[in-house]
Amino acid sequence: MFRKRLVWQLFPSFLAVTLIALVAATAYFSYTFRSFHLDQTREELRTLAGVAVPQISETLAAGDTQALDASCKRFGQASDGQVRFTVITPIGKVLGDSDENPAVMEDHSDREEIIEALRSGFGQSVRLSPTLAKNMMYVAIPIRRDADAEPVAVVRTSIALTAIDETLNHIYISVVWAGAAIALCAAFLSLLISRSISQPIVRMRRIARLFAEGQLNIRVPAAGAAELDELAHALNEMATQLQDRILTITRQRNELEAILGSLAEGVFAVDARGRIVSVNNAAAGLLNIDRQHAQGRTVEEVIRNVGLQQFVRDTLHSDRPAETDVSFPDEGGRFFHVHGARLADPRGRRSGAVIVLSDMTRIHRLENLRRDFVANVSHELKTPVTSIQGFVEALHEGGLGDPEQTQRYLDIIAKHAQRLNAIIDDLLSLSRLEEVGQRRAILFEKTDIKPVLETAAQLSRIKAEQKQATINLACDADIETRINAPLLEQALVNLVDNAVKYSDQGAAVDITVQRHEKEITIAVRDQGCGIAREHLDRIFERFYVADKSRSRKLGGTGLGLAIVKHIAQVHGGHVTVESDPGRGSTFTIHLPLG
């Protein structure tokens, strides 16, 4: 929207008032002067008509129409042809005229001035003459033989208004030029006055803009006028108070941002329409959103979660704090505990809400792991314990009488006791690996890894020979890194035993070591049954087995791969798996090169 400067608002106003007054005065003067001139001309025509009446009355009484017409022409010549004299009978017949032949002139009984003169003794009009085709002023007075007698004729004088208009035009032109000169002077004075009024205000506006830009240490000078001085003082007071309040608000904002930025919980605020007005770093990270992009947008535009969107709406319309749990299944199964509270403005009206997000994903997963772990341990322990209990009861109920049956029962009990012992040993190994204090107590030394791998292969050859399997090791002698030899040996034994266990009779297990730019990889490849793709993400969990019936048959505890994963982690590395059903599996331990 175009806005004019103050000087260009004041100047046209002053100039318009001056011009309106000047035009009004000129118009009034012109109208008054014209009216005065017309009145004066009318009186002169009346006087001329009155002067002509006695002579025309005598000629009319003599009945000499030619002499009457000659008298009219003589009167017209006496006025230099400017005034027209006409004698007309009451019935409208023209008896004499100073400009035309009366014999050819039309009936004048309908002329306005003739009718008025016959009725009231004096008639006048201003109209276009059909004879001369000019705008004329007419004055008519009746001729009576006696004071009380009816008029016998009407003497009419007239003059063309062209001469009057020409005279008035000369006067108007003079007035216009004088008015133009006065208008120029008035415009100059109006501009000076406007500038004198606007300059202090413009200066105040410029300083107020500097206030808006943050330069609150500037002050508005006095303007001279009392009202403007009061305005300058008010602006200076406002600048002082604004500076104090901005400093206070800035300090409070910095403190609040520091507090919110240091919180692990995500915090964001919305206005009454559900538009995001503030997001801390934790909330941006938890919700995977951009802080700058989120400002001013609705929750529905930024956060693609129906549960959280509905919680924000409920909080905005609730008078009490609210809380709930919200899950984000599309982002790897994340879980948040959400608190919400309504915000109010200084008048107590609803102005928005603040939402606090607590990331419960890890706790939720740990709880699930704990629940699964307890269920799995209970299941794994219950099977051998139940078997042991059953065969012990069978022995108590008379099985001791048959030495062969007794021996078979004891072998089964010993087998299940060994399974219990293996499970307990694996659980203790996992516990030690997961304990932070034990991790710090683990000693690492830089050594060649080939001897460690040879020892692990040698320990696994007993089981390999039972299935006529071969173990092939390919490792350069100079490959070394920082390791804990017993732990790495245990991890390799677990991987090789699994490879032998799930391979067919007479298959080969390959152990390959490669040195890369930043790491060393130890790959154990078998030619077994392989693992389906849907199980690959979970096979390193405790007690998780892809084929439970096969695992039970082969006697696994379900903890071997979990131990391998933790051993790789305490070395600062990780373990990966690649597998195709029916084509075997490759487990690779990645160790940092150090």
C-alpha positions as CSV (number, residue, x, y, z in Angstrom):
1,M,0.0,0.0,0.0
2,F,1.4,3.4,-1.1
3,R,1.8,5.9,1.8
4,K,2.6,9.5,1.3
5,R,5.0,11.5,3.4
6,L,3.5,13.9,6.0
7,V,4.7,17.0,4.1
8,W,2.9,15.8,1.0
9,Q,-0.2,15.3,3.1
10,L,-0.1,18.7,4.8
11,F,1.0,20.7,1.7
12,P,-1.9,19.6,-0.5
13,S,-4.3,20.2,2.3
14,F,-3.1,23.8,3.0
15,L,-2.9,24.5,-0.7
16,A,-6.4,23.0,-1.3
17,V,-7.9,25.2,1.4
18,T,-6.2,28.3,-0.1
19,L,-7.2,27.5,-3.6
20,I,-10.8,26.7,-2.6
21,A,-11.0,30.0,-0.7
22,L,-9.5,31.8,-3.7
23,V,-11.8,30.1,-6.2
24,A,-14.8,30.8,-4.0
25,A,-13.9,34.4,-3.6
26,T,-13.2,34.7,-7.4
27,A,-16.5,33.0,-8.2
28,Y,-18.4,35.2,-5.8
29,F,-16.7,38.3,-7.1
30,S,-17.4,37.3,-10.7
31,Y,-21.0,36.5,-9.9
32,T,-21.5,39.7,-8.0
33,F,-19.8,41.9,-10.6
34,R,-21.8,40.3,-13.4
35,S,-25.1,40.8,-11.5
36,F,-24.2,44.4,-10.8
37,H,-23.2,45.0,-14.4
38,L,-26.4,43.4,-15.6
39,D,-28.5,45.4,-13.2
40,Q,-26.8,48.6,-14.2
41,T,-27.4,47.8,-17.9
42,R,-31.0,47.0,-17.2
43,E,-31.5,50.4,-15.5
44,E,-29.8,52.1,-18.4
45,L,-32.1,50.4,-20.9
46,R,-35.1,51.4,-18.7
47,T,-33.8,55.0,-18.6
48,L,-33.4,55.1,-22.4
49,A,-36.9,53.6,-22.9
50,G,-38.3,56.2,-20.6
51,V,-36.5,59.0,-22.5
52,A,-38.0,57.7,-25.8
53,V,-41.6,57.3,-24.5
54,P,-42.7,61.1,-24.8
55,Q,-41.5,61.5,-28.4
56,I,-42.9,58.1,-29.5
57,S,-46.2,58.9,-27.8
58,E,-46.6,62.1,-29.8
59,T,-45.7,60.3,-33.1
60,L,-48.0,57.5,-32.2
61,A,-50.8,59.9,-31.4
62,A,-50.3,61.5,-34.9
63,G,-50.7,58.0,-36.4
64,D,-47.6,58.3,-38.6
65,T,-46.0,54.9,-38.5
66,Q,-43.2,55.8,-40.9
67,A,-42.2,58.7,-38.6
68,L,-42.4,56.2,-35.7
69,D,-40.0,53.8,-37.4
70,A,-37.7,56.6,-38.2
71,S,-37.7,57.8,-34.6
72,C,-36.7,54.2,-33.5
73,K,-33.8,54.2,-36.0
74,R,-32.8,57.6,-34.9
75,F,-32.7,56.5,-31.2
76,G,-30.7,53.5,-32.2
77,Q,-28.1,55.6,-34.1
78,A,-27.9,57.9,-31.1
79,S,-26.6,54.9,-29.0
80,D,-24.0,54.1,-31.7
81,G,-26.1,51.1,-32.7
82,Q,-25.6,49.3,-29.4
83,V,-29.1,49.7,-28.1
84,R,-32.1,48.5,-30.2
85,F,-35.4,50.4,-29.9
86,T,-38.7,48.7,-30.8
87,V,-42.3,49.9,-30.6
88,I,-44.9,47.1,-30.3
89,T,-48.7,47.3,-30.1
90,P,-50.6,45.4,-27.3
91,I,-51.6,42.8,-29.9
92,G,-47.9,42.1,-30.8
93,K,-47.5,44.1,-34.1
94,V,-44.2,45.8,-34.5
95,L,-44.7,49.4,-35.5
96,G,-41.0,50.5,-35.5
97,D,-37.6,49.0,-35.0
98,S,-34.1,50.5,-35.0
99,D,-32.5,47.5,-36.7
100,E,-35.1,45.8,-38.9
101,N,-38.0,46.6,-41.2
102,P,-41.1,46.3,-38.9
103,A,-43.2,45.1,-41.8
104,V,-41.4,41.8,-42.0
105,M,-41.0,41.2,-38.3
106,E,-43.1,38.5,-36.7
107,D,-45.8,38.8,-34.0
108,H,-44.3,39.8,-30.6
109,S,-47.3,39.2,-28.5
110,D,-45.7,36.1,-26.9
111,R,-42.5,37.9,-25.8
112,E,-42.0,37.6,-22.1
113,E,-41.0,41.2,-21.5
114,I,-44.1,42.4,-23.5
115,I,-46.5,40.4,-21.5
116,E,-44.9,41.5,-18.2
117,A,-44.9,45.2,-19.2
118,L,-48.6,45.1,-20.3
119,R,-49.5,43.4,-17.0
120,S,-47.4,45.2,-14.4
121,G,-46.0,48.3,-16.1
122,F,-42.4,47.0,-16.5
123,G,-41.0,43.9,-18.2
124,Q,-37.6,42.4,-18.6
125,S,-35.9,39.2,-19.9
126,V,-32.6,37.8,-21.1
127,R,-32.9,35.4,-24.1
128,L,-31.8,34.6,-27.6
129,S,-33.2,36.9,-30.2
130,P,-34.7,35.0,-33.1
131,T,-34.3,38.0,-35.4
132,L,-30.6,38.8,-34.6
133,A,-29.6,35.3,-33.4
134,K,-27.9,36.9,-30.4
135,N,-28.3,36.6,-26.6
136,M,-30.1,39.9,-25.7
137,M,-31.3,41.7,-22.6
138,Y,-34.8,43.2,-23.1
139,V,-36.5,46.0,-21.1
140,A,-40.1,47.1,-21.9
141,I,-42.4,49.8,-20.6
142,P,-46.0,50.6,-21.7
143,I,-47.2,53.8,-23.4
144,R,-50.5,55.2,-22.0
145,R,-52.4,58.3,-23.1
146,D,-53.8,58.7,-19.6
147,A,-52.5,57.3,-16.3
148,D,-55.5,55.0,-15.9
149,A,-55.9,54.2,-19.6
150,E,-54.9,50.9,-21.2
151,P,-51.5,50.8,-22.9
152,V,-51.6,51.7,-26.5
153,A,-48.1,50.4,-27.3
154,V,-44.9,49.2,-25.6
155,V,-41.5,50.7,-26.0
156,R,-38.8,48.0,-25.8
157,T,-35.1,48.6,-25.5
158,S,-32.5,45.8,-25.8
159,I,-28.8,45.4,-26.0
160,A,-26.7,42.4,-27.0
161,L,-25.0,40.7,-24.0
162,T,-21.9,40.0,-26.2
163,A,-20.4,43.3,-25.3
164,I,-21.1,42.7,-21.7
165,D,-19.5,39.3,-21.9
166,E,-16.4,40.7,-23.6
167,T,-16.0,43.3,-20.9
168,L,-16.5,40.7,-18.2
169,N,-14.1,38.3,-19.9
170,H,-11.4,40.9,-19.8
171,I,-12.1,41.4,-16.1
172,Y,-12.1,37.6,-15.5
173,I,-8.8,37.1,-17.2
174,S,-7.3,39.8,-15.0
175,V,-8.8,38.1,-12.0
176,V,-7.5,34.7,-13.1
177,W,-3.9,35.9,-13.5
178,A,-4.1,37.7,-10.1
179,G,-5.5,34.5,-8.6
180,A,-2.7,32.4,-10.2
181,A,-0.1,34.7,-8.7
182,I,-1.8,34.5,-5.3
183,A,-2.0,30.7,-5.7
184,L,1.7,30.4,-6.4
185,C,2.5,32.5,-3.4
186,A,0.1,30.4,-1.3
187,A,1.7,27.2,-2.5
188,F,5.1,28.3,-1.6
189,L,4.0,29.4,1.9
190,S,2.0,26.2,2.3
191,L,5.1,24.2,1.5
192,L,7.2,26.1,3.9
193,I,4.6,25.7,6.7
194,S,4.2,22.0,5.9
195,R,7.9,21.4,6.0
196,S,8.3,23.3,9.3
197,I,5.5,21.0,10.8
198,S,6.7,17.7,9.3
199,Q,10.5,18.0,9.8
200,P,10.4,17.4,13.6
201,I,7.9,14.5,13.1
202,V,10.1,13.0,10.3
203,R,13.1,13.3,12.6
204,M,11.2,11.5,15.4
205,R,10.1,8.8,12.9
206,R,13.7,8.2,11.9
207,I,14.8,7.9,15.5
208,A,11.8,5.7,16.3
209,R,12.9,3.4,13.4
210,L,16.4,3.3,15.0
211,F,14.6,2.3,18.2
212,A,12.9,-0.5,16.3
213,E,16.3,-1.7,15.0
214,G,17.6,-1.9,18.6
215,Q,19.6,1.3,18.9
216,L,17.8,2.3,22.1
217,N,20.7,4.5,23.4
218,I,19.7,7.4,21.0
219,R,17.4,10.2,22.2
220,V,14.9,12.4,20.4
221,P,15.9,16.1,20.6
222,A,13.4,18.8,21.5
223,A,11.2,20.1,18.6
224,G,10.2,23.5,19.9
225,A,6.4,23.0,20.0
226,A,4.9,22.0,23.3
227,E,3.0,19.0,21.9
228,L,6.0,17.7,19.9
229,D,8.3,18.2,23.0
230,E,5.9,16.0,25.0
231,L,6.0,13.4,22.2
232,A,9.8,13.5,22.2
233,H,9.9,13.0,25.9
234,A,7.4,10.1,25.7
235,L,9.6,8.5,23.0
236,N,12.7,8.8,25.1
237,E,11.0,7.3,28.1
238,M,9.7,4.5,26.0
239,A,13.2,3.8,24.7
240,T,14.6,3.7,28.2
241,Q,11.9,1.3,29.4
242,L,12.2,-0.9,26.3
243,Q,16.0,-1.1,26.8
244,D,15.5,-2.3,30.3
245,R,12.8,-4.8,29.4
246,I,14.7,-6.2,26.4
247,L,17.7,-6.7,28.6
248,T,15.6,-8.6,31.1
249,I,13.8,-10.6,28.5
250,T,17.1,-11.4,26.7
251,R,18.6,-12.6,30.0
252,Q,15.5,-14.7,30.8
253,R,15.4,-16.1,27.3
254,N,19.1,-17.1,27.4
255,E,18.5,-18.8,30.7
256,L,15.5,-20.6,29.4
257,E,17.2,-21.7,26.2
258,A,20.2,-22.9,28.2
259,I,17.9,-24.9,30.5
260,L,15.8,-26.3,27.6
261,G,19.0,-27.1,25.6
262,S,20.5,-29.0,28.4
263,L,17.4,-31.1,29.0
264,A,17.5,-34.7,27.7
265,E,13.7,-34.5,27.4
266,G,12.2,-33.0,24.3
267,V,10.2,-29.9,24.8
268,F,8.1,-28.0,22.2
269,A,5.4,-25.4,22.5
270,V,2.4,-24.7,20.3
271,D,0.0,-21.8,20.1
272,A,-3.8,-21.9,20.4
273,R,-4.1,-22.9,16.7
274,G,-1.7,-25.8,17.1
275,R,1.2,-24.1,15.3
276,I,4.7,-24.8,16.7
277,V,6.3,-21.8,18.3
278,S,9.4,-23.3,20.0
279,V,11.3,-26.6,19.8
280,N,14.4,-27.5,21.8
281,N,17.3,-29.5,20.4
282,A,16.3,-32.7,22.2
283,A,12.7,-32.6,20.7
284,A,14.1,-31.9,17.2
285,G,16.4,-34.9,17.6
286,L,13.8,-37.2,19.0
287,L,11.1,-36.3,16.4
288,N,13.7,-36.1,13.6
289,I,12.5,-32.6,12.5
290,D,14.3,-29.4,11.6
291,R,13.8,-26.6,14.1
292,Q,13.8,-23.8,11.6
293,H,11.4,-25.6,9.3
294,A,9.1,-26.4,12.1
295,Q,8.6,-22.8,13.3
296,G,5.1,-21.5,12.5
297,R,3.8,-24.8,11.1
298,T,1.1,-27.0,12.5
299,V,1.8,-30.2,14.4
300,E,0.1,-32.1,11.6
301,E,2.5,-30.7,9.0
302,V,5.7,-31.5,11.0
303,I,5.0,-34.6,13.1
304,R,3.6,-37.6,11.2
305,N,2.2,-39.4,14.2
306,V,-1.6,-39.5,14.8
307,G,-1.3,-40.3,18.5
308,L,0.9,-37.3,19.2
309,Q,-1.2,-35.1,17.0
310,Q,-4.4,-36.1,19.0
311,F,-2.6,-35.6,22.3
312,V,-1.6,-32.1,21.4
313,R,-5.3,-31.3,20.4
314,D,-6.6,-32.8,23.6
315,T,-4.1,-30.8,25.7
316,L,-5.1,-27.5,24.0
317,H,-8.7,-28.2,24.9
318,S,-8.1,-29.5,28.4
319,D,-7.8,-27.5,31.6
320,R,-5.7,-30.1,33.3
321,P,-2.2,-31.5,32.6
322,A,-2.3,-34.7,30.5
323,E,0.1,-37.6,29.9
324,T,0.2,-40.6,27.8
325,D,2.5,-43.1,25.9
326,V,3.0,-42.6,22.2
327,S,4.7,-45.1,19.9
328,F,6.5,-44.4,16.6
329,P,6.4,-47.8,14.8
330,D,7.6,-46.3,11.6
331,E,10.9,-45.2,13.2
332,G,12.2,-48.5,14.4
333,G,9.7,-48.9,17.2
334,R,10.4,-45.8,19.3
335,F,8.3,-45.1,22.4
336,F,7.7,-41.8,24.2
337,H,6.1,-40.9,27.5
338,V,4.4,-37.5,26.8
339,H,3.4,-34.8,29.3
340,G,1.3,-31.8,28.2
341,A,0.0,-28.7,29.9
342,R,-2.1,-25.8,28.7
343,L,-0.5,-22.3,28.5
344,A,-2.5,-19.1,29.4
345,D,-1.9,-15.5,28.5
346,P,-1.8,-12.7,31.1
347,R,-5.6,-12.4,30.9
348,G,-6.0,-16.1,31.7
349,R,-7.2,-17.0,28.2
350,R,-6.0,-20.2,26.4
351,S,-2.9,-19.4,24.4
352,G,-1.3,-22.7,23.6
353,A,0.3,-25.7,25.2
354,V,3.8,-27.1,26.1
355,I,4.6,-30.7,25.4
356,V,7.4,-32.7,27.1
357,L,8.7,-35.9,25.5
358,S,10.6,-38.5,27.5
359,D,12.3,-41.1,25.3
360,M,11.3,-44.5,26.8
361,T,12.5,-46.5,23.8
362,R,15.6,-48.0,25.6
363,I,13.6,-48.7,28.8
364,H,10.8,-50.2,26.8
365,R,13.3,-52.4,24.9
366,L,15.1,-53.3,28.0
367,E,11.8,-54.3,29.6
368,N,11.0,-56.4,26.6
369,L,14.5,-57.9,26.7
370,R,14.1,-58.6,30.5
371,R,10.7,-60.2,29.9
372,D,11.9,-62.3,27.0
373,F,15.0,-63.2,28.9
374,V,13.1,-64.3,32.0
375,A,10.7,-66.3,29.8
376,N,13.5,-67.8,27.8
377,V,15.6,-68.7,30.9
378,S,12.6,-70.2,32.6
379,H,11.8,-72.2,29.5
380,E,15.5,-73.3,29.0
381,L,15.9,-74.3,32.6
382,K,12.5,-75.8,33.0
383,T,13.1,-78.5,30.3
384,P,16.2,-80.1,31.9
385,V,14.9,-79.6,35.4
386,T,11.6,-81.3,34.5
387,S,13.5,-84.1,32.9
388,I,15.8,-84.6,35.9
389,Q,12.8,-84.4,38.2
390,G,10.9,-87.0,36.2
391,F,13.7,-89.5,36.1
392,V,14.5,-89.0,39.8
393,E,10.8,-89.8,40.6
394,A,11.1,-92.8,38.3
395,L,14.1,-94.0,40.3
396,H,12.3,-93.5,43.6
397,E,9.3,-95.4,42.4
398,G,11.2,-98.6,41.8
399,G,13.7,-98.0,39.0
400,L,16.6,-98.9,41.3
401,G,15.8,-102.6,41.0
402,D,16.9,-102.7,37.4
403,P,20.7,-101.8,37.1
404,E,20.5,-101.3,33.4
405,Q,17.4,-99.1,33.6
406,T,19.0,-97.2,36.5
407,Q,22.1,-96.6,34.5
408,R,20.1,-95.3,31.6
409,Y,18.2,-93.0,33.9
410,L,21.3,-91.6,35.5
411,D,22.9,-91.0,32.1
412,I,19.9,-88.9,31.1
413,I,20.0,-87.0,34.4
414,A,23.7,-86.4,33.9
415,K,23.1,-85.2,30.3
416,H,20.5,-82.7,31.5
417,A,22.6,-81.6,34.4
418,Q,25.4,-80.9,32.0
419,R,23.0,-78.8,29.9
420,L,22.0,-76.9,33.0
421,N,25.6,-76.3,33.8
422,A,26.3,-75.1,30.2
423,I,23.4,-72.7,30.4
424,I,24.6,-71.3,33.7
425,D,28.2,-71.0,32.5
426,D,27.0,-69.1,29.4
427,L,24.8,-66.8,31.5
428,L,27.7,-66.0,33.8
429,S,29.9,-65.3,30.8
430,L,27.3,-62.9,29.4
431,S,26.9,-61.3,32.9
432,R,30.7,-60.7,33.1
433,L,30.9,-59.3,29.6
434,E,28.0,-56.9,30.2
435,E,29.3,-55.7,33.6
436,V,31.1,-52.3,33.1
437,G,33.5,-53.0,35.9
438,Q,34.5,-56.4,34.4
439,R,35.0,-54.8,31.0
440,R,37.5,-52.3,32.5
441,A,39.3,-55.2,34.2
442,I,39.7,-57.1,30.9
443,L,43.3,-56.9,29.7
444,F,44.1,-56.4,26.1
445,E,47.5,-56.8,24.5
446,K,48.8,-56.4,20.9
447,T,49.6,-59.8,19.6
448,D,49.4,-62.0,16.5
449,I,45.9,-63.5,16.1
450,K,46.9,-66.6,14.1
451,P,47.9,-68.6,17.2
452,V,44.6,-67.8,18.8
453,L,42.7,-68.9,15.8
454,E,44.7,-72.1,15.6
455,T,43.9,-72.9,19.2
456,A,40.2,-72.3,18.6
457,A,40.3,-74.5,15.5
458,Q,42.1,-77.2,17.4
459,L,39.5,-77.2,20.3
460,S,36.7,-77.5,17.7
461,R,38.3,-80.4,15.8
462,I,37.0,-83.0,18.2
463,K,33.4,-82.1,17.3
464,A,34.3,-81.7,13.7
465,E,35.8,-85.2,13.5
466,Q,32.6,-86.6,14.8
467,K,30.9,-85.3,11.7
468,Q,33.9,-85.9,9.5
469,A,34.1,-82.1,8.9
470,T,37.3,-80.2,8.0
471,I,38.3,-76.9,9.4
472,N,40.4,-74.7,7.1
473,L,42.3,-71.6,8.4
474,A,43.6,-68.9,6.1
475,C,45.5,-66.2,8.1
476,D,48.7,-64.4,7.5
477,A,51.3,-64.7,10.2
478,D,51.9,-61.0,10.6
479,I,48.4,-59.9,11.3
480,E,48.2,-58.5,14.8
481,T,46.0,-56.2,16.9
482,R,45.0,-55.5,20.5
483,I,42.9,-58.5,21.8
484,N,42.1,-60.5,24.8
485,A,43.2,-64.0,23.6
486,P,40.9,-66.2,25.8
487,L,37.8,-64.1,24.9
488,L,38.5,-64.1,21.2
489,E,39.3,-67.8,21.4
490,Q,35.9,-68.4,23.1
491,A,34.1,-66.4,20.3
492,L,35.8,-68.4,17.6
493,V,35.1,-71.7,19.3
494,N,31.4,-70.8,19.5
495,L,31.2,-69.8,15.8
496,V,33.2,-72.9,14.6
497,D,31.1,-75.2,16.8
498,N,27.9,-73.7,15.4
499,A,29.3,-74.0,11.9
500,V,30.1,-77.7,12.4
501,K,26.8,-78.4,14.3
502,Y,24.6,-77.0,11.5
503,S,26.6,-78.4,8.6
504,D,26.1,-81.7,6.8
505,Q,28.2,-84.7,7.3
506,G,31.7,-84.3,5.7
507,A,31.3,-80.5,5.1
508,A,34.1,-77.9,5.4
509,V,34.3,-74.9,7.7
510,D,36.5,-72.0,6.4
511,I,38.1,-69.4,8.7
512,T,39.4,-66.5,6.7
513,V,41.3,-63.4,8.2
514,Q,41.8,-60.2,6.2
515,R,43.4,-57.0,7.1
516,H,41.7,-53.8,5.8
517,E,42.5,-50.1,6.1
518,K,40.9,-49.6,9.5
519,E,39.9,-53.1,10.7
520,I,40.6,-56.8,10.7
521,T,37.8,-59.2,9.8
522,I,37.6,-62.8,10.9
523,A,35.0,-64.7,8.8
524,V,33.7,-68.2,9.6
525,R,31.9,-69.7,6.7
526,D,30.0,-73.0,6.7
527,Q,28.1,-75.0,4.1
528,G,25.1,-75.7,6.3
529,C,21.4,-75.2,6.1
530,G,21.6,-71.4,6.2
531,I,19.3,-68.9,8.0
532,A,16.1,-67.3,6.7
533,R,16.3,-63.5,6.1
534,E,13.6,-62.7,8.7
535,H,15.8,-64.2,11.5
536,L,19.0,-62.4,10.7
537,D,18.3,-59.3,12.8
538,R,17.6,-61.3,16.0
539,I,19.9,-64.3,16.0
540,F,22.4,-62.5,18.3
541,E,19.7,-62.1,21.0
542,R,19.8,-64.4,24.0
543,F,18.0,-67.8,23.5
544,Y,16.8,-66.8,20.1
545,V,17.1,-69.7,17.6
546,A,15.9,-69.7,14.0
547,D,15.0,-73.4,14.1
548,K,14.0,-74.4,17.7
549,S,13.4,-78.1,17.0
550,R,16.8,-78.4,15.3
551,S,18.5,-76.5,18.1
552,R,17.0,-78.6,20.8
553,K,18.0,-81.8,18.9
554,L,21.6,-80.5,18.6
555,G,21.8,-79.4,22.2
556,G,22.4,-75.7,21.9
557,T,21.8,-73.2,24.7
558,G,20.8,-70.3,22.5
559,L,23.5,-68.1,24.1
560,G,26.5,-68.8,21.9
561,L,25.9,-66.0,19.4
562,A,25.0,-63.5,22.1
563,I,28.4,-64.2,23.7
564,V,30.1,-63.7,20.4
565,K,28.4,-60.3,20.0
566,H,29.5,-59.1,23.4
567,I,33.0,-60.3,23.0
568,A,33.3,-58.4,19.7
569,Q,31.8,-55.3,21.5
570,V,34.3,-55.4,24.4
571,H,37.1,-55.4,21.8
572,G,35.5,-52.2,20.2
573,G,34.2,-54.1,17.2
574,H,31.0,-55.8,16.1
575,V,29.8,-59.0,14.4
576,T,27.8,-59.4,11.2
577,V,26.2,-62.3,9.4
578,E,25.4,-63.2,5.7
579,S,23.3,-66.2,5.0
580,D,21.1,-67.8,2.3
581,P,18.9,-70.7,3.1
582,G,20.4,-74.0,1.8
583,R,23.7,-72.3,0.9
584,G,25.4,-71.8,4.3
585,S,26.2,-68.8,6.5
586,T,29.2,-66.5,7.0
587,F,29.7,-64.9,10.5
588,T,32.3,-62.1,10.5
589,I,33.9,-60.5,13.5
590,H,35.1,-57.0,12.9
591,L,38.0,-55.8,15.1
592,P,39.6,-52.4,15.0
593,L,43.1,-52.2,13.7
594,G,45.3,-51.2,16.6
